[in-house]
Amino acid sequence: MIIYSVTISVEESIESEWKEWMQKTHIPQVLNTGKFISCRFSKLISHKEEGHQNYSAQYSCHSPEELEDYKENFSKNLQQDLLEKFADKIQTFRTELEIIEDFYSSLS
């Protein structure tokens, strides 16, 4: 399993508009490429920056090949939409993770 993690720093002046756009437009578009199983969309509650909020969108897929296919055939257009809409009001940082093993508490 692979996680494609996108961390986004968003200016507070556009936070509500951007968040709604992510939830109703961008994330569904990414999932509709058929390359990802799910997305976990989170707000970071640590590492606060003055005037900004930080979010994370973590997309899960089955294989590195699926992620590469997404990056080669879909990501440029989807990222361009994001930049055209919010331009210099956001900054992104992308990482790719391979899940080795999931652990769960036996106390829950």
C-alpha positions as CSV (number, residue, x, y, z in Angstrom):
1,M,0.0,0.0,0.0
2,I,1.3,3.5,-0.9
3,I,0.3,6.8,0.6
4,Y,0.7,10.0,-1.4
5,S,0.7,12.7,1.2
6,V,0.1,16.4,0.2
7,T,0.6,18.9,3.0
8,I,-0.9,22.3,2.2
9,S,-0.3,25.7,4.0
10,V,-3.3,27.9,3.3
11,E,-3.6,31.6,4.0
12,E,-6.4,32.1,6.5
13,S,-8.1,34.7,4.3
14,I,-9.1,31.9,1.8
15,E,-9.3,29.0,4.2
16,S,-13.1,28.4,4.1
17,E,-13.3,28.8,0.3
18,W,-10.3,26.5,-0.2
19,K,-11.4,23.8,2.2
20,E,-14.9,23.7,0.6
21,W,-13.3,23.4,-2.8
22,M,-11.0,20.6,-1.7
23,Q,-13.9,18.7,-0.2
24,K,-16.4,19.1,-2.9
25,T,-14.2,19.4,-6.0
26,H,-10.5,18.6,-5.9
27,I,-10.5,15.4,-3.7
28,P,-13.4,13.9,-5.6
29,Q,-11.6,14.6,-8.9
30,V,-8.5,13.0,-7.7
31,L,-10.4,9.9,-6.5
32,N,-12.3,9.8,-9.8
33,T,-9.0,9.1,-11.6
34,G,-9.4,5.5,-10.4
35,K,-5.9,5.5,-9.1
36,F,-6.6,5.8,-5.3
37,I,-8.7,3.8,-2.9
38,S,-9.3,6.6,-0.4
39,C,-8.3,10.0,0.9
40,R,-7.9,11.1,4.5
41,F,-8.3,14.9,4.7
42,S,-7.0,16.4,8.0
43,K,-6.2,19.7,9.6
44,L,-2.8,19.9,11.4
45,I,-3.2,21.0,14.9
46,S,0.5,21.4,15.5
47,H,3.1,23.6,13.7
48,K,0.8,26.6,13.5
49,E,2.1,29.5,11.3
50,E,1.0,33.1,11.8
51,G,-1.8,33.8,9.2
52,H,-1.9,30.2,7.9
53,Q,-3.6,26.9,8.5
54,N,-2.0,23.6,7.5
55,Y,-3.8,20.6,6.1
56,S,-2.9,17.2,4.9
57,A,-4.6,15.1,2.1
58,Q,-3.4,11.5,2.3
59,Y,-4.3,9.5,-0.8
60,S,-4.0,5.7,-0.6
61,C,-3.3,3.4,-3.5
62,H,-2.3,-0.2,-4.0
63,S,1.0,0.1,-5.8
64,P,3.8,2.5,-6.8
65,E,2.8,1.8,-10.4
66,E,-0.7,3.3,-9.8
67,L,0.9,6.4,-8.2
68,E,3.3,6.8,-11.1
69,D,0.4,6.5,-13.5
70,Y,-1.5,9.2,-11.6
71,K,1.5,11.5,-11.6
72,E,2.2,10.9,-15.4
73,N,-1.4,11.2,-16.6
74,F,-3.5,13.2,-14.1
75,S,-1.6,15.2,-11.5
76,K,-0.4,18.1,-13.7
77,N,-3.9,19.1,-14.8
78,L,-5.3,18.8,-11.3
79,Q,-2.5,20.7,-9.7
80,Q,-2.8,23.4,-12.3
81,D,-6.5,23.8,-11.4
82,L,-5.4,24.3,-7.8
83,L,-2.8,26.9,-8.7
84,E,-5.1,28.8,-11.0
85,K,-7.8,29.0,-8.3
86,F,-5.6,29.9,-5.3
87,A,-2.3,31.0,-6.8
88,D,0.1,32.4,-4.2
89,K,-2.3,31.9,-1.3
90,I,-1.2,28.2,-0.8
91,Q,2.1,26.2,-0.6
92,T,2.3,22.5,-1.0
93,F,4.7,19.8,0.0
94,R,4.3,16.2,-1.3
95,T,5.7,12.9,0.1
96,E,5.3,9.3,-0.9
97,L,5.1,6.6,1.8
98,E,5.1,2.8,1.7
99,I,3.1,1.2,4.4
100,I,5.1,-1.5,6.1
101,E,2.6,-2.6,8.7
102,D,-0.5,-1.2,10.5
103,F,-0.7,-1.7,14.3
104,Y,-3.9,-1.3,16.3
105,S,-4.4,-1.0,20.0
106,S,-6.0,-4.0,21.7
107,L,-7.4,-1.6,24.3
108,S,-10.0,0.0,22.1
